[in-house]
Amino acid sequence: MPVAAAEVDAVRAFNRYYTRRIGVLQEDLLDSPFPLTQARVLYELAQHEPVAARTIGEALGLDAGYLSRILQAFARAGLVEKARSGDDARSYLLRLTAQGREAFARLDRSSHEAIEKMLAALPPLRRARLLHAVAEIETALSPQTQSDAQRLTVREYGIGDLGWAIERHGRLYAEEYGWNGEFEALVAKLFADFATDHDRERERCWIAELDGERVGCVFVIRNRDHTDTAQLRCLLVDPRGRGLGVGRRLVETCLDFARAAGYRRMRLWTNDILVAARRIYEGCGFGLVEQYPHHSFGHDLTAQVWERDLD
């Protein structure tokens, strides 16, 4: 998906604001004798000593020559010493001297006090929002790995979940497809009908969470016209959960439940514009059985009905 210029500008503006806000643009970080890069190298030394220079370079993404000059300056200042590795006589390991540890302790203490002062100035609600946003940024920028699937959980819905599901449907479909409030009203009715009257033995709703944050939902009810058919409804995957198999996990949960509940087939209604959802359905064994044009949610659309047997 292409990145809009406004999105790039927003991140750059935040970078400029935050680096100025925490004082890293100053020549001497936190009134220490170290600029930012030297302070980060000092931090890595303190956390991992004894450590090879190459390990620090890889952790920080620093050019080997640039890092070497920083380490030589540290050595001349009496902050760092090196010794041959016990495992490989050809390599050296670095560690802080007593003077180096004292310099790091002062810098670490100043950093802690500066952030503590910034947080203390915020009301509790804004502080909580900031800390949540920090965690979100780190998660979003971290490479996705197979371990992400282990952090994904699917559970039955609880208090507050249906309100979240309605809001996310309305907002995401408006932002991504330009659908109007008619769609949110439909979703609200479907969820309200489910919440006020459903047979738990044959009808269920699930929420997908990633690290405790809601990233998806779906529910299953009995088809009105065919009692042996389960109807899948309101599959949604939040952008934070895309690319991690959330949609497939939710659909497979529905299929497993429907089989256990005694249904013979599963049916769903969607629109051809929802390409990602269609791929999930195809991947889970559904086939297209009907499609027709309609005007809904402010657009001319093509509705589709998909089914699969559960035998």
Residue, then its C-alpha position, 0 to 999 in steps of 0.5 A: m500500500p503506497v505511503a501518502a506524503a502527509e503520512v511521511d510529513a506527520v512522522r517527520a514532524f513528530n521526530r522534530y518535535y520529540t528530539r527537541r522536547i527531550g533535549v537530544l539536539q544539544e551538543d552535550l546530552l543532559d549537561s554531560p560531556f557526551p553527544l547522543t551517539q556517544a551516550r548510546v555507546l556508553y549505555e550499551l557498554a554498561q549493559h553488556e560488558p564485557v562486549a565486542a565492539r562489533t556487537i555494539g555496532e550491530a546493536l546500534g547500526l553504527d559504521a565500524g570506523y565511526l564506532s572505532r573513533i568513539l571507542q578510541a576517545f573513550a579509551r583516551a579519557g580513561l572510560v574504557e579498557k579492552a582485553r583479549s577474549g578468552d574464547d578467541a585470542r584474535s578478538y578483544l572485549l571492552r569493559l568500562t573502567a571505574q571512571g567509565r561506570e561513574a560517568f555512565a551512572r551520572l548520565d543514567r541518573s540525569s536521563h531518569e530524572a529528566i523523563e520523571k520530571m516530564l511525566a510528573a507534569l502530566p495529568p494521570l490520563r495523559r500520562a497513561r495515553l503517552l505510555h500506551a502510545v510509546a508501546e504502540i510505536e515500538t510494536a508497530l516499528s518492530p519487525q514482524t516475526q513468527s513469534d507474533a502468532q504466539r502473542l495472538t489470542v482469540r477469546e469469547y466477547g465480553i463487556g465493552d467488546l461489541g461497542w469496540a467492534i461497532e466503532r472499528h467497523g464504522r471508522l475503518y470502512a469509512e476511512e478505507y472505502g468511504w462507506n457512510g453511516e448506513f454501514e455503521a448502523l447496520v453493524a450496530k443492529l447486527f451486534a445488538d440483535f446478537a447481544t440481546d438474543h442468541d443461543r450460546e450453544r449454537e451462536r458465538c462471538w469472538i475477539a482477537e487480541l494481540d498483546g492484550e489489544r483488540v485487533g479483530c472480531v467475528f460472530v456466528i449465528r444460525n441462518r434464518d432460512h436453513t437451520d443446518t447452516a451457520q452464518l458468519r458475520c462481521l469479520l474485521v481485522d484492525p490494521r494493527g493485526r493485519g499480516l499476522g493471520v488474525g483473519r484466518r484464525l478467526v474464521e477457523t475458530c468459527l468453522d471449528f465451533a460450527r462443526a462442534a455445534g452440529y451445523r452441516r455448512m457455513r454461509l457468509w455475505t460480503n462485497d467484492i471490494l473487500v479483497a483481503a476478506r475474500r482471500i481469507y474465505e477462499g483460503c479457508g475453503f469457501g466458494l462463491v455461490e451468488q453475487y448481485p449488484h446493490h446500492s448501499f452505504g453510499h456506493d454501488l457495490t457487488a454483493q457476494v454470498w460464499e459457502r462451504d460444507l463442514d463435513 
